[in-house]
Amino acid sequence: MPIRTNRGRAAVYRRLWGWPLRSPRHLAASIIIFVVLVVALGVIIPKVLDRKPSTPTAGGPSTSQQGTQVGQLPASGASLPTKEPAPSISASAAPPQADAQLVAELWAENWIKPPPDDDVNKWLTQLRPYTTEEFLAQMATIDPKNVPDKITQKVTPKKSFTSSADFEVGTDLGKVVITLVKAPDGKWRVNSYTKAG
């Protein structure tokens, strides 16, 4: 078995890594040296990187040789990047579909006819075939006594898209806009209603 001595590469490494832990003074000096190195690198590296000439990429717009700082406008001739507009829903506008209007009419008729005992569960059961599950959960909080008693104006299309449609219906408590969405199975369902403004 070889005898270990303080000579050799491993011993030098042990002494170097062990030096900061020998005393609090050594530890403080090590921390100060480390902080100075990090700050120096933080100052030197950006300066070195800024000296490299910027070359425009093929097909890309040419930029000025001097970079701009945050809050500084680019030199004249350079355009600011613009945010791409969100896709418009009107791009998928479509004429109102007959089956969507039929669902809106059936929903409106069942909506204004709560059961005689104002049982919410019975009322929701008669609305279930025409309503999304998410909206049924919201409607469970509505008291059927507060819904209109009769329809005064037939259901008419207001806005129509490929996957949603708005229909307006007149009631004895005012006009209501019914919003339908196309479910994954291709059938139209009522997803919300609001008072027409």
HELIX and SHEET records of a PDB file:
HELIX    1   1 ARG A    9  GLY A   18  1                                  10    
HELIX    2   2 TRP A   19  LEU A   21  5                                   3    
HELIX    3   3 PRO A   24  ARG A   51  1                                  28    
HELIX    4   4 ILE A   89  SER A   92  5                                   4    
HELIX    5   5 ALA A   98  TRP A  111  1                                  14    
HELIX    6   6 VAL A  120  LEU A  127  1                                   8    
HELIX    7   7 ARG A  128  TYR A  130  5                                   3    
HELIX    8   8 GLU A  133  MET A  139  1                                   7    
HELIX    9   9 PRO A  144  ASN A  146  5                                   3    
SHEET    1   A 4 ILE A 151  SER A 160  0                                        
SHEET    2   A 4 SER A 164  THR A 171 -1                                        
SHEET    3   A 4 GLY A 174  LYS A 182 -1                                        
SHEET    4   A 4 TRP A 188  LYS A 195 -1                                        
END                                                                             
